[in-house]
Amino acid sequence: MRKYKHIYFDLDRTIWDFEGNSYQTIRDLVEKFNLNPIDPDNFHRVYTHFNEQHWAMFREGKINKEKLRLERFVKTLEEFKIYDKQLAEKIALEYIKIGPTKTGLMPHTKEILDELSGKYSLYVITNGFIEIQTDKLRNSGISSYFKRVFTSEHARSSKPNRGIFEYALTAVNARKKESLMIGDDLELDIIGAKTFGIDQVYYNPLCLNHSVQATYEIMSLLELKQILL
């Protein structure tokens, strides 16, 4: 008899290739807005820094959704001596249009979802915004695998706070001991789920060193077969 019934996946960097898709989107934007001679690799590196910084502020309640989306590009452009808020606004709008159309997935995503979907109830728990995350799932052809998508907007709580986990389990009448969280972020996914009281799988494809004791740790999504099948 299987221990788990309800499997919760993080989305970005766990099943949807956030880094690869973001990189392709930034390349498109550099070309579309004629930002040459800015090197797209350099622009992506700077954007990544400010994106992570502004997401941290958003989770802490210091900025709202609109400010997050705009200011990460305002700051990125300023690093290249471009002080043009209107341009930043245009780029910000295009980013959220183009980004979710990218379809790159983490290795073996579809294979493992095929294996698990008939045996478990699968869900997504994400701090991303509703319209963006559902578009990512749909465009990359994996939305049908998941019974529900739980976002921080739905729950009015963000990972690693217990509120979003409580919301996701209560909504489907799942018991903690029958639930499992799979994610790539030690603080948001693993420590968050652990503190809430459900088992966790730390997806660590880069073999990062850490001191957190997760219930399970994997380097490939295929290793979920050993845990769940």
HELIX and SHEET records of a PDB file:
HELIX    1   1 PHE A   18  LYS A   32  1                                  15    
HELIX    2   2 PRO A   40  ARG A   59  1                                  20    
HELIX    3   3 LYS A   65  GLU A   79  1                                  15    
HELIX    4   4 LYS A   85  ILE A   98  1                                  14    
HELIX    5   5 GLY A   99  THR A  101  5                                   3    
HELIX    6   6 THR A  109  SER A  117  1                                   9    
HELIX    7   7 ILE A  130  ASN A  139  1                                  10    
HELIX    8   8 SER A  143  TYR A  145  5                                   3    
HELIX    9   9 SER A  152  ALA A  155  1                                   4    
HELIX   10  10 ARG A  162  ALA A  171  1                                  10    
HELIX   11  11 LYS A  176  GLU A  178  5                                   3    
HELIX   12  12 LEU A  186  ILE A  191  3                                   6    
HELIX   13  13 GLY A  192  PHE A  196  1                                   5    
HELIX   14  14 LEU A  221  GLU A  223  5                                   3    
HELIX   15  15 LEU A  224  LEU A  228  1                                   5    
SHEET    1   A 6 ARG A 148  THR A 151  0                                        
SHEET    2   A 6 SER A 121  THR A 126  1                                        
SHEET    3   A 6 HIS A   6  PHE A   9  1                                        
SHEET    4   A 6 SER A 179  GLY A 183  1                                        
SHEET    5   A 6 ASP A 199  TYR A 203  1                                        
SHEET    6   A 6 TYR A 216  ILE A 218  1                                        
END                                                                             
